[in-house]
């Protein structure tokens, strides 16, 4: 492809002159696919539909798009190359991350690992959609002496809750359901005492439903529908909307709604609509049967030694996924760029739930509230959206500071890891832009 080769041969030099760093991955695939079209190579011709698709994929500013289109129509090869490069390097030039104190961050991690007997831990730090720190510490598998890397696969446990909630939110954006829908609209077999429960109540833990299905058994693979059916006869713990109480079976219900509304099993829906578009190639459900490359083992420190903790055979939608810090960083990049849900839906998800008496529902006294999948709080005056997770021996945290553009992801493989305290300590080292 003549244009692609020529472009790559000059992009690095032009990027250096413009004060940025050229990254070939920043050029959308559609550009590479259609860069050889006649309009780009041979000068002034009508732009083909393929070329128009390419321009749409670039998400160019209103000023840049017509300039590039004009340059192409006039056959100004040098001009359009320069403009494309200027677009491609803009994120690295404009959003360059403040310098991190890597030595201090590493020291915090090493201290936590020593004090809490943590075998392995991976940390990712993202700034305005760019992964600026990704490092594995210790061992993912003690038995086989396998080191942790940024590509090591951990169970992310309840960090899966905001991820699954985002899956529901995409259906909201598509007009296929609403957060205010009664659960009975999508699960008509649900019992009469669930009639006041909405999808929002399920996501923000105010439904009154018990925490776990009485039929749940981690050693058995059961369908969401069967576990929900076993829960239907159980009375509510409180009147819907009057309290906030952590509820795992509620996310089983949301997963079942995704399956019915989307017309495909919820794991396939999440993979097709969220993980694949974001490039999250290592993220999948937690089933232990298929071989998963680079999978970390989980442990617990007991009686002065590490003991391996067996994982559930059952897939829990409330703790559904395994992933890596690099994949979670890709999700953060997609969220930062607005590619996952609309701004309106994002704001709804980040709004604390109000109880029936007008008070803000809180999962713990230190938080400011709980939205739709996100715990909402502050750290040193910075708004913080987060979720932690605990499953088998895995301990995880994904914390976002959207107003400053930072996100911190920590995945550890031992029950004793204080991942939230570690995340706080790391976040306090992050520069305030």
Buried (B, 14 or more C-beta within 10 A) or exposed (E): BEBBEBBBEBBEEBBEEBEBBBBEEBBBEBBBBBBEBEBBBEEEBEBBEEBEEBBEBBEBEEEBBEBBBEBBBEBBBEBBBBBBBBBBBBBBEEBBBEEBEEEEBBEBBBEBBEEBBBBBBBBBBBBBBBBBBBBBBBBBBBEEEBEBBBBBBBBBBBBBBBBBBBBBBBBBEEEBBEBEBBBBBBBEEBBEBBEBBBBBBBBBBBBBBBBBBEBBEEEEEBEBBEBBBBBBEBEBEBEBBBBBBBBBBBBBBBBBBBBBBBEBBBBEBBBEBBBEEBBBEBBBBBBBEEEBEBBBBBBBBEEEEBEBBEBBBBBBBBBBBBBBBBBBBBBBBBBBEEBBBEEEBBEBBBBBBBBEEEEBBBBEEEBBBBBBBBBBBEBEEBBBBBBBBBBBBBBBBBBBBBEBBBBBBBBBBBBBBBBBEBBBBBBEEBEEE
